[in-house]
Amino acid sequence: MVDNDPFMMKLFCMALLAGCLCCGSARSGVRMVDVVGDDTFTKAVEMVGSQVNDSPSCKKVVEELSREAARVEKAWREAFMSGEPSTREWCRMADAEVRLFKKMAESRKQEKKEEIVSLSELEDDGVITHEEAEEGFSALRRLMWASKTAIDSLDDFIAQAELPLPSSHNGDSYEKLLAWKMNPESSLSYEIDHDPLVNGSLEETLQACWNDEVLGLLEGTVSRISHERLFLLIRRYADRKVEETERFSRLPPLTPEQWCWLQKQEHDRDALERSAIDILTISLLLWEDESPLAEETFQYWVSAPERAARVWQEKLRKEEGR
């Protein structure tokens, strides 16, 4: 789905960026703050649409993407091994996420959405072959998953981590936070699929119990309740992201090996894909809906990074005695 739709691809970029799975430029002494929030992948998607116009140009772009992926993977490896970000670096990363979500909000307001030509469209138009399109998709996927490739290459380093990870004075721990964060049942998509007010179960039950005349009277009410419940689930999802930041900010520091162990767990592919799907779901549900409740919910969702950023700013103030 993502590979074949340029608009979905851009949203997926945003989803991955918001989940801290993104690309960065290799440089000396790379830290997490240097790679998180970089727009290399988005630029790569745009490069495909703007520079691929025949087979030779496709080959050239694929080669460039492969070189870029190798550089990005190296940058992520260095960043992971450099250890946990400082509070000031967390502030910078949080600010980058705030800017990303503001950019998303501005894009939603634009009457004319930017169109990007996808590899599938180029293949359908006969500009490139199916094999060439697949090579392009493969290069984009490698770039998109660069951080996972990097952390998966550090197993020997991770094996040196002292476990279990340290706990906070109130009994919370990284392991507890991981279990809470990565539970599939806590994802927005799971809640939507299993909430009877949203997944259609309520409507089916009413249809089985009442006649058409009564259902006709309730039709608008059921639809409104379902809509309101869906938006409530999105708000709860946003609150959960802020709570995650609050809990994480109170946990004790980690060694570089422990930090990489934690990142290895968080780079579980299924968990990353669930996170991306959740953000895509929110974007698609709210993108074209101009109702007042949808607008309020969208603004509440995009404000979550600002609330999370304030958590880090407050911690930095306390550390610096301000």
N, C-alpha and C positions, 0 to 999 in steps of 0.2 A: 504494500500500500504506500509506504513512504517513498520507496524508490521511484514509483511511477507518477507521483503527483508533486509538482514543484512547490505548490503552496503548502502541502503537508510536509515537504522536505524542510521548508523554512521554519515551520512550527516545530518540527522535530529538532532542528538546530537549537531553537529556544529552549525546548524541553531538556535537551542534553546539557545545555549551558546552565540551566537552572538547577540541574542535578549534579553539577560539578563534573560532568563527563564531557570534556571539551578539548580543544586543541590549543597549542601554544608554540611560540617560536623558541628554538634552541638558542641558549646564550650561556655565557660563563656564570657559574654559581647560581644555577636555576633554583628557585623556590616555588612553592605551590602558588603563591600570589602572582608569579610570572606567567603561569600557564592557565590558571582558572579564569574563565571569562574572555579569553582570546577568541577572535572571530575568524580564525583560519578556516574552519570547516564551512562556514557560511560563504566565505570568499571563494572556496573551492567549488561549491555548488554554482555560484554565479559565474565562475570562470568556465565551467562546462557549458553553460547556456550561451555565453558570449563569444567563446573562442572555438568551439567545435562546429565546423561547417563542412567537413568532409573527412574521409578516412585518415589522411596524413595528419590533419590537425587534431583528430581524436587521439591518435597514437602519441602525438607530442604532449597533449594535455594529460593523458594517462601516465606518461613517464614523469611529468612534473609532479603530479599528485603522489606518485610512488616515492619520489625523492623527498617530498614534503612530509609524507607519512613517516619515513625513516627518521627525519630530523625531529619531528614531533614526539615520536616514541622515545627518542633519546632524551629529549627535554623532560618528559614525564618521569622517566627513570631517575634522572638527577633530582627532580623536584621531590619525588617520594622519599629518596634516600637522604635528602637534606633535613628531614624531620618535620615535626608538627609545626604549623604556622604559629607565629607569635600573635598576641592579642591585637597588636597594631596591624599585622598582616590580615587577620580575620576581618578587621574593620574595612580594609581595602577591598577584600574579596566580597564582603557584604555590600559595599557601595557599588561594585561592578554589577552585582545582581540587581540592585535597585535600578541602575541605569538600563539594564536589559529589559526589565519589566516595564519601565516607563516608555522605552522604545516600542515595546509591544502594544502598549496602550495607545500611543500616538499612531501606530500603524492601523489600529482598529478604526480610528476616526477618519482615515483617508478614504475619500470617495472612490478613487481609482487605485486598486491594488496593483502593486508591482508584479509583473509576470516574468517568470523565468522559464526558459525552454529546458525541458528535461531530456535525459538520454532516451527515454521511451518515445518521446515525441520525435526526436531526431531519427530514431530507428523506424518509426511508423511512416515518416516522410521520405524514407529511403536515403537519408543523408549518410547514415552509418549502418553497418550490418548488425545483426543480433549479437554476434560474437564480440564486436567492438563495444556495443552497449554494455554487455556483461563485464568486459574488462574495465569499463568506466565505473560501473557499479561496485566492482570489487575494490578498485582504488579508493572510492569514496567511503566504502565501509571500513577499509583499513584505517583511513584517516579519522573516521568517526569514532572508532573503538581504540584509538591510540593509547589512551590512558589505561584501558583494561589490558591491552597487550603488554604495556610497560610493567604494570604491577604483577602480571602473571609471570614475568621473566625474573622476578626477584625472590623466588621461593627459597633459595639458599640463604639470602639475607634475612628473610622473614623467619626462617627456622631458628634464628638466634634470639628471637624475641622472648622475653621473660613473661610467662603467663601464670595465672590470669592477670589481666591488666589491672592497674590500681583503681580503687573505688573512692568515692567521695565520702566525706564525714557523715552524710545523711543516708548512706547505704546504697546510693545509686551507683551504677557501674557502666562501663562501656558495653559489657556483654548484655546487660539488661536493656540498655538503650538500643543496641543492635537488634535484639529479639523483638522489641516493641516497634522499631522502625521498619523492619523487613518482614514483618508478619503479612503474608498475602491478604489476609482478611481485613487489614487496615487500609488497603488501597482504595482509592475512590471508585475505581471500576468494579471492585468486588462489592462495595456497598451499594452501588447503583444496581448491580445484577441481583442482589439479594434483598433489597428493601421493597417490601410489598406495595408501598405507596408510589414507588418509582418504576418498578419493573413490569407493571401491568397486572400483578396478581390480584390487587384490590378490584380492579375493573372486571376481571374474569369471575371473581367470587360474586360480585354484584349481579353480573349477567346470569349466573347460575341460580341466584336466589329470587330475583325480582323480574317483573314483566317489562316489556319494552316501554310502556307508558311511564312507569316509575323511573326507569333508566334515563328516559328522555329528560325528565325533570332534573336529574342529578348529573347529567353529562358535563355541564360547565363546571359544576362544583368539584367533581372528581378530577377533571383536567387541571383546575386551579390548585387543588391540594397536591397533586403529583408534581406540578411545576414548582410550587413553593418548597416542597420537600427536597427536590433536586438541588435547588439553590442553597438550601440549608446544608446539604451534604458538602457542597463546594466550600461554603464558609468554614465548616468544621475541618475540612482538609487544609485550608489556609491556616487555621488556628493550630493544627497539629504540626505544621512546619515550623511555626514560631516556638511552640513548646519543645520541639526537638532541639532548636538552637539554645533555648534556655537551659535545658538539661545538659547539653554538651558543654556549654560554657562553664558549668560548675564542676566538671570532672577534672581530676588532677592531670598534670602534664605527662607525656609519653616519651620514651626513648625513640630514636629513629626506627629501630627494628619493630618496636611495638606499634608505632604509627603506621608502618607499612603493613603490619598484620591487620590492623583495623581497616585500612584501605582495601586490602585484599578481600575482606568480608563484604565491604560495601560495594565492591565491583562485581558482585554476583550478577551474572547476565540477566537472569529472570527479574531480579529486583530492579535493575537499571531500566529494563524494558517496561516494567509495571509503572515506574515513575514517569517515564516518557509518555506512556499511554494515558496516564492520569492527566498530565498537562495538556496533551493533545485533546483529550475529551473535554476539558474545561474550555479550551480555546474554541473548539468547534461548537460547543453548546452556547457560548456567550458571544461569539464573534459577530453574528448577524442579528442577534436578538436585541431589539431596541426598546423593549419594555422597561419601565422604571425599575422593576425588581431585578431584571437582568443587569441593568446598568449599575445598580447598587452592589450587586454581587460581584460584578467584574471589578469595580473599584476596590471592594473589600479584598478580593483575591490579589490584585496587583499591589496592594498596600502591605501585604504580608512580608515581603523582603525589607521594607522600611522598618517594620516592627522588629524583625530579626536583627537588622543593622543596629538598632538602638540598644539591643542586648549587649552587643560587642562594644559599642561606644561607652556604655555605662561601666562595663568591666574595665575598659582601658582607663577611664577616669579614676576608678578606685585604685587601680594599680599605680597610677602616677600621682595619687594623692590630691587629685583636683576636686 
